[in-house]
Amino acid sequence: MGWFWALLSKSNALAGPIVMLLYPLYASVMAIESPFKEDDQQWLTYWVLYSFVSLLEMAAAPVFRWIPLYSTIKLAVAAWLVLPQFRGGIILYETYVRPHFYAATGIASESSSKLSDAQRKFLGTISPDTRTAVSKYVEVNGPEAFEKLVKLAVEDTRSKSQEGGVVEDPLHEE
């Protein structure tokens, strides 16, 4: 059983920098180049949290050494924050940062945002290249043309569905 813990601790030494630094650096550059604000929120939130945890670790390193599996737990939380399937950074931002920001600054509420929650969620599921293509399409043809294109695609998908299954409209809010 001792070999398992040794392997686990060594895997954190390799996976940690990849999950916590290399991929976030790459994704942050892609977000900078993207015309959308949502991915910027994800990565700015991640870097703020990463900086906070790093400062906390420097100050309390002796305490953290005593917590069993601390590095594994830290890696799992970092993966939750980093991986786009989980959208951890956005969840933390919308749950904790945004409400306090609006309350503290008195700036217009989150209801003044141009995108609905369903649209934000949908944009979070597509690749940065696709988001860039959508942005260019909207610039050239206007937002109404894009809405019409999405509605046609949803209707086409529904009409092709022969199994009677439910096809979810990605822009429909519940």
N, CA, C and O of each residue as an XYZ file, in Angstrom:
696
protein
N       0.823     -1.192      0.000
C       0.000      0.000      0.000
C       0.868      1.258      0.000
O       0.434      2.307     -0.475
N       2.066      1.165      0.518
C       2.965      2.316      0.532
C       3.348      2.768     -0.867
O       3.549      3.960     -1.101
N       3.451      1.825     -1.800
C       3.796      2.183     -3.180
C       2.693      3.020     -3.826
O       2.979      3.871     -4.667
N       1.416      2.783     -3.436
C       0.299      3.543     -3.987
C       0.406      5.012     -3.607
O       0.228      5.894     -4.446
N       0.701      5.269     -2.322
C       0.812      6.660     -1.861
C       2.023      7.340     -2.485
O       1.976      8.532     -2.790
N       3.088      6.605     -2.675
C       4.268      7.180     -3.329
C       3.958      7.546     -4.779
O       4.355      8.611     -5.253
N       3.244      6.656     -5.487
C       2.854      6.922     -6.863
C       1.912      8.121     -6.942
O       2.046      8.966     -7.827
N       0.963      8.190     -6.016
C       0.012      9.292     -5.981
C       0.721     10.627     -5.754
O       0.403     11.619     -6.409
N       1.669     10.651     -4.838
C       2.380     11.901     -4.565
C       3.269     12.302     -5.733
O       3.419     13.494     -6.002
N       3.860     11.345     -6.430
C       4.692     11.652     -7.598
C       3.844     12.129     -8.774
O       4.274     12.991     -9.540
N       2.628     11.566     -8.924
C       1.763     11.999    -10.028
C       1.312     13.444     -9.832
O       1.121     14.167    -10.810
N       1.139     13.875     -8.577
C       0.789     15.265     -8.310
C       1.911     16.198     -8.729
O       1.655     17.321     -9.165
N       3.149     15.745     -8.601
C       4.285     16.577     -8.987
C       4.284     16.859    -10.492
O       4.768     17.907    -10.921
N       3.752     15.946    -11.290
C       3.673     16.140    -12.739
C       2.341     16.770    -13.140
O       2.315     17.711    -13.933
N       1.248     16.265    -12.604
C      -0.079     16.747    -13.001
C      -0.364     18.147    -12.469
O      -1.049     18.931    -13.127
N       0.147     18.463    -11.300
C      -0.101     19.776    -10.705
C       0.274     20.939    -11.612
O      -0.578     21.777    -11.907
N       1.525     21.015    -12.063
C       1.896     22.131    -12.950
C       1.134     22.143    -14.273
O       0.850     23.209    -14.818
N       0.807     20.971    -14.785
C       0.058     20.927    -16.048
C      -1.352     21.466    -15.839
O      -1.816     22.309    -16.608
N      -2.035     20.985    -14.804
C      -3.415     21.382    -14.547
C      -3.503     22.801    -14.014
O      -4.407     23.549    -14.385
N      -2.565     23.181    -13.141
C      -2.667     24.474    -12.477
C      -1.954     25.611    -13.199
O      -2.231     26.777    -12.916
N      -1.033     25.305    -14.134
C      -0.295     26.380    -14.800
C      -0.310     26.306    -16.327
O      -0.711     27.269    -16.979
N       0.115     25.190    -16.907
C       0.271     25.140    -18.364
C      -1.054     25.298    -19.107
O      -1.174     26.159    -19.979
N      -2.046     24.479    -18.772
C      -3.326     24.611    -19.455
C      -3.977     25.965    -19.185
O      -4.463     26.587    -20.129
N      -4.011     26.459    -17.931
C      -4.591     27.785    -17.706
C      -3.868     28.904    -18.469
O      -4.506     29.852    -18.925
N      -2.542     28.796    -18.607
C      -1.824     29.805    -19.389
C      -2.275     29.782    -20.845
O      -2.549     30.830    -21.429
N      -2.353     28.599    -21.426
C      -2.812     28.459    -22.806
C      -4.245     28.983    -22.959
O      -4.532     29.762    -23.868
N      -5.133     28.554    -22.073
C      -6.535     28.961    -22.161
C      -6.698     30.463    -21.918
O      -7.592     31.083    -22.493
N      -5.857     31.050    -21.085
C      -5.923     32.489    -20.832
C      -5.550     33.279    -22.077
O      -6.184     34.288    -22.386
N      -4.523     32.828    -22.795
C      -4.140     33.492    -24.044
C      -5.274     33.371    -25.058
O      -5.583     34.332    -25.761
N      -5.897     32.192    -25.136
C      -7.028     32.010    -26.045
C      -8.194     32.931    -25.652
O      -8.884     33.467    -26.519
N      -8.405     33.108    -24.355
C      -9.483     33.989    -23.890
C      -9.190     35.444    -24.233
O     -10.096     36.199    -24.585
N      -7.927     35.832    -24.131
C      -7.551     37.200    -24.492
C      -7.850     37.453    -25.972
O      -8.317     38.529    -26.343
N      -7.581     36.474    -26.795
C      -7.801     36.604    -28.230
C      -9.273     36.453    -28.624
O      -9.658     36.814    -29.736
N     -10.078     35.930    -27.732
C     -11.497     35.717    -27.999
C     -12.257     37.032    -27.822
O     -11.897     37.840    -26.966
N     -13.308     37.256    -28.624
C     -14.086     38.484    -28.473
C     -15.116     38.423    -27.341
O     -15.817     39.405    -27.095
N     -15.215     37.290    -26.653
C     -16.244     37.117    -25.641
C     -15.713     37.386    -24.242
O     -14.551     37.119    -23.937
N     -16.582     37.915    -23.406
C     -16.234     38.268    -22.032
C     -16.303     37.071    -21.088
O     -15.610     37.048    -20.071
N     -17.129     36.079    -21.410
C     -17.370     34.971    -20.489
C     -16.107     34.166    -20.199
O     -15.856     33.805    -19.049
N     -15.311     33.880    -21.225
C     -14.088     33.125    -20.978
C     -13.058     33.969    -20.233
O     -12.227     33.428    -19.503
N     -13.105     35.284    -20.411
C     -12.223     36.161    -19.644
C     -12.551     36.065    -18.159
O     -11.652     36.010    -17.319
N     -13.851     36.044    -17.838
C     -14.266     35.896    -16.438
C     -13.744     34.591    -15.861
O     -13.226     34.561    -14.745
N     -13.880     33.515    -16.624
C     -13.428     32.200    -16.162
C     -11.957     32.256    -15.770
O     -11.587     31.833    -14.675
N     -11.126     32.772    -16.654
C      -9.686     32.717    -16.415
C      -9.209     33.783    -15.450
O      -8.270     33.537    -14.694
N      -9.817     34.951    -15.446
C      -9.446     35.948    -14.435
C      -9.808     35.445    -13.041
O      -9.042     35.624    -12.094
N     -10.961     34.822    -12.919
C     -11.365     34.251    -11.631
C     -10.393     33.163    -11.202
O      -9.996     33.095    -10.039
N     -10.013     32.313    -12.149
C      -9.065     31.256    -11.823
C      -7.759     31.841    -11.300
O      -7.253     31.391    -10.272
N      -7.201     32.842    -11.995
C      -5.908     33.397    -11.589
C      -5.993     34.126    -10.256
O      -5.033     34.106     -9.485
N      -7.104     34.760     -9.972
C      -7.282     35.400     -8.659
C      -7.289     34.339     -7.568
O      -6.619     34.489     -6.546
N      -8.053     33.257     -7.787
C      -8.101     32.184     -6.790
C      -6.753     31.486     -6.648
O      -6.334     31.163     -5.537
N      -6.077     31.253     -7.763
C      -4.763     30.613     -7.723
C      -3.777     31.478     -6.928
O      -3.005     30.960     -6.122
N      -3.806     32.782     -7.154
C      -2.916     33.691     -6.417
C      -3.233     33.693     -4.933
O      -2.332     33.671     -4.095
N      -4.533     33.720     -4.609
C      -4.944     33.710     -3.212
C      -4.485     32.438     -2.512
O      -3.949     32.497     -1.405
N      -4.693     31.285     -3.150
C      -4.284     30.007     -2.550
C      -2.764     29.946     -2.418
O      -2.253     29.448     -1.415
N      -2.043     30.444     -3.410
C      -0.572     30.443     -3.335
C      -0.072     31.292     -2.169
O       0.838     30.879     -1.451
N      -0.652     32.461     -1.977
C      -0.264     33.307     -0.840
C      -0.612     32.638      0.481
O       0.172     32.676      1.430
N      -1.776     32.031      0.538
C      -2.194     31.324      1.746
C      -1.251     30.159      2.047
O      -0.890     29.929      3.201
N      -0.857     29.428      1.006
C       0.072     28.310      1.194
C       1.430     28.785      1.699
O       2.039     28.132      2.546
N       1.904     29.904      1.190
C       3.189     30.436      1.659
C       3.128     30.793      3.136
O       4.075     30.551      3.885
N       2.008     31.369      3.547
C       1.875     31.803      4.931
C       1.632     30.643      5.888
O       2.074     30.680      7.037
N       0.938     29.625      5.424
C       0.536     28.532      6.326
C       1.084     27.181      5.884
O       0.455     26.154      6.136
N       2.230     27.162      5.238
C       2.805     25.906      4.737
C       2.947     24.836      5.817
O       2.613     23.680      5.554
N       3.432     25.165      7.031
C       3.561     24.113      8.050
C       2.222     23.460      8.420
O       2.171     22.269      8.728
N       1.157     24.238      8.387
C      -0.164     23.696      8.722
C      -0.644     22.767      7.606
O      -1.174     21.689      7.877
N      -0.460     23.183      6.364
C      -0.931     22.382      5.234
C      -0.187     21.059      5.103
O      -0.741     20.089      4.586
N       1.034     21.005      5.555
C       1.791     19.743      5.501
C       1.129     18.655      6.340
O       1.315     17.469      6.069
N       0.369     19.038      7.342
C      -0.262     18.069      8.229
C      -1.623     17.581      7.709
O      -2.177     16.620      8.243
N      -2.154     18.222      6.695
C      -3.464     17.807      6.164
C      -3.261     16.632      5.223
O      -2.549     16.753      4.227
N      -3.883     15.488      5.530
C      -3.717     14.320      4.661
C      -4.281     14.577      3.265
O      -5.358     15.153      3.113
N      -3.546     14.146      2.264
C      -3.952     14.257      0.860
C      -4.218     15.702      0.413
O      -5.004     15.929     -0.507
N      -3.571     16.672      1.057
C      -3.803     18.070      0.703
C      -3.471     18.340     -0.766
O      -4.237     19.017     -1.452
N      -2.366     17.832     -1.248
C      -1.985     18.112     -2.636
C      -2.962     17.475     -3.624
O      -3.213     18.036     -4.690
N      -3.508     16.324     -3.285
C      -4.492     15.670     -4.147
C      -5.800     16.464     -4.159
O      -6.412     16.651     -5.211
N      -6.215     16.922     -2.997
C      -7.432     17.730     -2.903
C      -7.251     19.039     -3.665
O      -8.154     19.477     -4.377
N      -6.091     19.657     -3.513
C      -5.799     20.900     -4.217
C      -5.830     20.675     -5.727
O      -6.351     21.514     -6.463
N      -5.286     19.568     -6.194
C      -5.293     19.241     -7.620
C      -6.717     19.031     -8.125
O      -7.052     19.474     -9.224
N      -7.556     18.363     -7.341
C      -8.947     18.129     -7.749
C      -9.727     19.447     -7.832
O     -10.503     19.650     -8.766
N      -9.524     20.328     -6.870
C     -10.202     21.628     -6.895
C      -9.697     22.451     -8.081
O     -10.485     23.119     -8.750
N      -8.400     22.407     -8.344
C      -7.846     23.133     -9.493
C      -8.427     22.594    -10.798
O      -8.727     23.370    -11.705
N      -8.587     21.293    -10.901
C      -9.182     20.705    -12.107
C     -10.628     21.169    -12.257
O     -11.071     21.453    -13.370
N     -11.360     21.248    -11.162
C     -12.736     21.750    -11.204
C     -12.782     23.197    -11.688
O     -13.671     23.571    -12.454
N     -11.838     23.998    -11.247
C     -11.780     25.393    -11.675
C     -11.371     25.534    -13.138
O     -11.865     26.416    -13.840
N     -10.472     24.669    -13.597
C      -9.855     24.805    -14.908
C     -10.679     24.200    -16.026
O     -10.835     24.826    -17.075
N     -11.204     23.017    -15.838
C     -11.842     22.297    -16.936
C     -13.144     22.971    -17.370
O     -14.007     23.251    -16.538
N     -13.283     23.230    -18.658
C     -14.471     23.954    -19.137
C     -15.783     23.188    -18.934
O     -16.851     23.800    -18.923
N     -15.721     21.877    -18.775
C     -16.941     21.106    -18.539
C     -17.588     21.478    -17.203
O     -18.810     21.419    -17.070
N     -16.783     21.855    -16.228
C     -17.285     22.163    -14.895
C     -17.561     23.645    -14.684
O     -18.413     24.001    -13.870
N     -16.855     24.516    -15.404
C     -17.021     25.971    -15.310
C     -16.910     26.469    -13.864
O     -17.672     27.338    -13.439
N     -15.966     25.916    -13.124
C     -15.813     26.258    -11.719
C     -15.526     27.725    -11.474
O     -16.080     28.320    -10.549
N     -14.662     28.319    -12.295
C     -14.346     29.743    -12.136
C     -15.575     30.614    -12.311
O     -15.802     31.542    -11.534
N     -16.370     30.318    -13.333
C     -17.595     31.086    -13.579
C     -18.585     30.894    -12.436
O     -19.228     31.849    -12.001
N     -18.707     29.666    -11.952
C     -19.634     29.395    -10.846
C     -19.231     30.201     -9.610
O     -20.077     30.830     -8.975
N     -17.949     30.181     -9.272
C     -17.492     30.955     -8.117
C     -17.694     32.449     -8.334
O     -18.090     33.172     -7.419
N     -17.420     32.901     -9.544
C     -17.601     34.322     -9.837
C     -19.059     34.730     -9.680
O     -19.363     35.707     -8.996
N     -19.960     33.984    -10.311
C     -21.379     34.351    -10.276
C     -21.992     34.178     -8.894
O     -22.905     34.915     -8.522
N     -21.494     33.205     -8.130
C     -22.068     32.939     -6.816
C     -21.550     33.888     -5.740
O     -22.320     34.352     -4.900
N     -20.251     34.179     -5.760
C     -19.662     34.938     -4.660
C     -19.180     36.333     -5.043
O     -19.436     37.288     -4.310
N     -18.497     36.470     -6.158
C     -17.876     37.753     -6.487
C     -18.897     38.755     -7.022
O     -18.984     39.875     -6.520
N     -19.670     38.362     -8.038
C     -20.595     39.291     -8.693
C     -21.583     39.936     -7.726
O     -21.716     41.159     -7.748
N     -22.287     39.175     -6.874
C     -23.246     39.830     -5.973
C     -22.583     40.839     -5.030
O     -23.137     41.907     -4.766
N     -21.398     40.496     -4.525
C     -20.701     41.418     -3.621
C     -20.180     42.637     -4.379
O     -20.155     43.745     -3.845
N     -19.767     42.424     -5.618
C     -19.291     43.540     -6.438
C     -20.415     44.539     -6.685
O     -20.225     45.742     -6.508
N     -21.586     44.050     -7.093
C     -22.709     44.943     -7.352
C     -23.169     45.630     -6.072
O     -23.512     46.812     -6.094
N     -23.179     44.906     -4.965
C     -23.598     45.500     -3.692
C     -22.612     46.572     -3.231
O     -23.019     47.610     -2.711
N     -21.315     46.319     -3.421
C     -20.298     47.255     -2.934
C     -20.165     48.487     -3.815
O     -19.920     49.582     -3.307
N     -20.322     48.330     -5.126
C     -20.081     49.455     -6.028
C     -21.336     50.210     -6.418
O     -21.259     51.371     -6.818
N     -22.499     49.566     -6.307
C     -23.731     50.222     -6.716
C     -23.888     50.317     -8.225
O     -24.776     51.007     -8.724
N     -23.018     49.618     -8.949
C     -23.114     49.593    -10.408
C     -24.355     48.816    -10.788
O     -24.843     47.996    -10.010
N     -24.869     49.067    -11.980
C     -26.089     48.414    -12.456
C     -26.064     46.928    -12.163
O     -25.009     46.292    -12.172
N     -27.224     46.395    -11.909
C     -27.323     44.984    -11.526
C     -26.989     44.066    -12.678
O     -26.846     44.497    -13.822
N     -26.866     42.793    -12.355
C     -26.522     41.803    -13.361
C     -27.612     41.627    -14.404
O     -27.359     41.041    -15.457
N     -28.814     42.118    -14.142
C     -29.884     41.997    -15.133
C     -29.633     42.878    -16.343
O     -30.290     42.713    -17.371
N     -28.682     43.825    -16.240
C     -28.380     44.692    -17.369
C     -27.418     44.034    -18.352
O     -27.077     44.635    -19.371
N     -26.980     42.829    -18.071
C     -26.082     42.113    -18.967
C     -26.752     41.859    -20.307
O     -27.958     41.618    -20.358
N     -25.988     41.908    -21.391
C     -26.537     41.722    -22.734
C     -26.934     40.277    -23.009
O     -27.851     40.030    -23.791
N     -26.261     39.323    -22.381
C     -26.530     37.913    -22.643
C     -27.361     37.304    -21.518
O     -27.162     37.607    -20.342
N     -28.286     36.446    -21.903
C     -29.059     35.730    -20.890
C     -28.183     34.610    -20.310
O     -27.138     34.275    -20.869
N     -28.620     34.044    -19.197
C     -27.872     32.941    -18.588
C     -27.804     31.745    -19.529
O     -26.779     31.067    -19.602
N     -28.890     31.487    -20.248
C     -28.892     30.368    -21.198
C     -27.892     30.612    -22.325
O     -27.196     29.692    -22.754
N     -27.824     31.857    -22.802
C     -26.861     32.177    -23.853
C     -25.431     32.062    -23.333
O     -24.557     31.550    -24.033
N     -25.185     32.536    -22.108
C     -23.849     32.391    -21.511
C     -23.462     30.920    -21.388
O     -22.337     30.528    -21.700
N     -24.405     30.127    -20.932
C     -24.145     28.693    -20.761
C     -23.834     28.057    -22.111
O     -22.906     27.257    -22.225
N     -24.615     28.416    -23.138
C     -24.391     27.875    -24.474
C     -23.017     28.293    -24.993
O     -22.290     27.457    -25.529
N     -22.645     29.561    -24.849
C     -21.341     30.017    -25.327
C     -20.200     29.328    -24.588
O     -19.120     29.135    -25.147
N     -20.439     28.960    -23.342
C     -19.421     28.243    -22.584
C     -19.197     26.821    -23.061
O     -18.183     26.206    -22.730
N     -20.136     26.293    -23.837
C     -20.019     24.909    -24.294
C     -19.342     24.783    -25.651
O     -19.001     23.678    -26.072
N     -19.145     25.901    -26.339
C     -18.529     25.816    -27.666
C     -17.076     26.251    -27.602
O     -16.665     26.947    -26.673
N     -16.311     25.843    -28.583
C     -14.873     26.113    -28.586
C     -14.601     27.593    -28.851
O     -15.448     28.286    -29.415
N     -13.426     28.083    -28.450
C     -13.064     29.476    -28.725
C     -13.078     29.807    -30.220
O     -13.458     30.914    -30.603
N     -12.670     28.864    -31.060
C     -12.692     29.107    -32.505
C     -14.124     29.309    -32.994
O     -14.381     30.178    -33.827
N     -15.051     28.511    -32.478
C     -16.447     28.642    -32.868
C     -17.012     29.972    -32.378
O     -17.763     30.633    -33.096
N     -16.648     30.368    -31.149
C     -17.094     31.664    -30.631
C     -16.597     32.801    -31.510
O     -17.331     33.756    -31.767
N     -15.354     32.704    -31.971
C     -14.797     33.729    -32.854
C     -15.577     33.781    -34.163
O     -15.884     34.864    -34.663
N     -15.897     32.618    -34.717
C     -16.676     32.565    -35.957
C     -18.069     33.164    -35.754
O     -18.562     33.889    -36.618
N     -18.702     32.868    -34.623
C     -20.018     33.426    -34.324
C     -19.921     34.946    -34.222
O     -20.773     35.661    -34.750
N     -18.891     35.437    -33.548
C     -18.706     36.878    -33.411
C     -18.561     37.558    -34.769
O     -19.156     38.609    -35.008
N     -17.762     36.954    -35.663
C     -17.582     37.525    -37.000
C     -18.892     37.500    -37.783
O     -19.211     38.455    -38.491
N     -19.650     36.412    -37.660
C     -20.929     36.298    -38.346
C     -21.879     37.395    -37.867
O     -22.557     38.024    -38.679
N     -21.930     37.627    -36.554
C     -22.809     38.654    -36.003
C     -22.368     40.042    -36.459
O     -23.207     40.894    -36.752
N     -21.045     40.274    -36.521
C     -20.540     41.566    -37.002
C     -20.988     41.844    -38.430
O     -21.397     42.960    -38.754
N     -20.911     40.834    -39.274
C     -21.240     41.003    -40.691
C     -22.747     41.048    -40.915
O     -23.236     41.915    -41.641
N     -23.489     40.129    -40.304
C     -24.907     39.947    -40.610
C     -25.866     40.489    -39.557
O     -27.061     40.614    -39.824
N     -25.370     40.811    -38.377
C     -26.233     41.328    -37.319
C     -26.746     40.226    -36.412
O     -26.802     39.064    -36.812
N     -27.126     40.589    -35.178
C     -27.590     39.590    -34.210
C     -28.903     38.925    -34.614
O     -29.138     37.763    -34.283
N     -29.761     39.661    -35.332
C     -31.040     39.066    -35.743
C     -30.804     37.903    -36.699
O     -31.487     36.882    -36.619
N     -29.823     38.057    -37.618
C     -29.518     36.987    -38.567
C     -28.997     35.757    -37.832
O     -29.314     34.628    -38.206
N     -28.193     35.973    -36.783
C     -27.678     34.843    -36.016
C     -28.806     34.141    -35.266
O     -28.862     32.911    -35.243
N     -29.709     34.917    -34.649
C     -30.856     34.317    -33.952
C     -31.689     33.492    -34.922
O     -32.133     32.393    -34.590
N     -31.899     34.027    -36.124
C     -32.677     33.300    -37.140
C     -31.961     32.007    -37.535
O     -32.600     30.966    -37.688
N     -30.642     32.069    -37.699
C     -29.856     30.891    -38.048
C     -29.944     29.821    -36.964
O     -30.083     28.636    -37.268
N     -29.862     30.236    -35.700
C     -29.950     29.289    -34.587
C     -31.338     28.648    -34.554
O     -31.456     27.438    -34.357
N     -32.388     29.449    -34.744
C     -33.748     28.901    -34.739
C     -33.941     27.900    -35.864
O     -34.564     26.857    -35.666
N     -33.412     28.208    -37.048
C     -33.503     27.270    -38.171
C     -32.771     25.971    -37.862
O     -33.259     24.885    -38.175
N     -31.595     26.085    -37.244
C     -30.820     24.888    -36.901
C     -31.555     24.037    -35.873
O     -31.558     22.810    -35.975
N     -32.171     24.668    -34.893
C     -32.922     23.933    -33.871
C     -34.128     23.247    -34.499
O     -34.405     22.083    -34.210
N     -34.845     23.967    -35.358
C     -36.005     23.367    -36.033
C     -35.573     22.202    -36.918
O     -36.250     21.175    -36.958
N     -34.461     22.349    -37.624
C     -33.951     21.286    -38.482
C     -33.591     20.053    -37.663
O     -33.888     18.925    -38.058
N     -32.957     20.275    -36.535
C     -32.582     19.165    -35.655
C     -33.825     18.450    -35.141
O     -33.875     17.221    -35.096
N     -34.817     19.226    -34.758
C     -36.066     18.624    -34.260
C     -36.779     17.834    -35.343
O     -37.319     16.760    -35.078
N     -36.782     18.356    -36.555
C     -37.490     17.652    -37.634
C     -36.764     16.368    -38.032
O     -37.406     15.419    -38.482
N     -35.441     16.319    -37.876
C     -34.673     15.122    -38.228
C     -34.729     14.058    -37.139
O     -34.359     12.906    -37.368
N     -35.187     14.444    -35.965
C     -35.249     13.497    -34.852
C     -36.425     12.549    -35.060
O     -37.580     12.929    -34.865
N     -36.126     11.323    -35.455
C     -37.164     10.346    -35.756
C     -37.548      9.510    -34.535
O     -38.569      8.822    -34.550
N     -36.742      9.566    -33.489
C     -36.947      8.693    -32.341
C     -37.958      9.250    -31.344
O     -38.324      8.579    -30.379
N     -38.396     10.457    -31.581
C     -39.358     11.042    -30.651
C     -38.712     11.566    -29.389
O     -39.404     11.952    -28.448
N     -37.380     11.583    -29.359
C     -36.672     12.104    -28.202
C     -36.753     13.616    -28.159
O     -37.070     14.257    -29.161
N     -36.469     14.179    -27.012
C     -36.510     15.620    -26.838
C     -35.176     16.202    -27.266
O     -34.116     15.738    -26.845
N     -35.242     17.226    -28.108
C     -34.044     17.950    -28.521
C     -34.063     19.272    -27.787
O     -35.022     20.035    -27.905
N     -33.028     19.548    -27.040
C     -32.970     20.734    -26.208
C     -32.567     21.945    -27.026
O     -31.621     21.884    -27.810
N     -33.284     23.046    -26.844
C     -32.939     24.311    -27.467
C     -31.863     24.965    -26.609
O     -32.129     25.304    -25.456
N     -30.639     25.155    -27.146
C     -29.547     25.666    -26.310
C     -29.747     27.107    -25.854
O     -29.109     27.534    -24.892
N     -30.619     27.868    -26.520
C     -30.821     29.256    -26.140
C     -32.096     29.471    -25.341
O     -32.388     30.598    -24.939
N     -32.861     28.411    -25.103
C     -34.112     28.517    -24.369
C     -33.860     28.557    -22.876
O     -33.184     27.684    -22.332
N     -34.402     29.571    -22.208
C     -34.268     29.649    -20.762
C     -35.432     28.932    -20.105
O     -36.563     28.988    -20.589
N     -35.153     28.268    -19.018
C     -36.200     27.532    -18.312
C     -36.739     28.360    -17.188
O     -37.633     27.917    -16.468
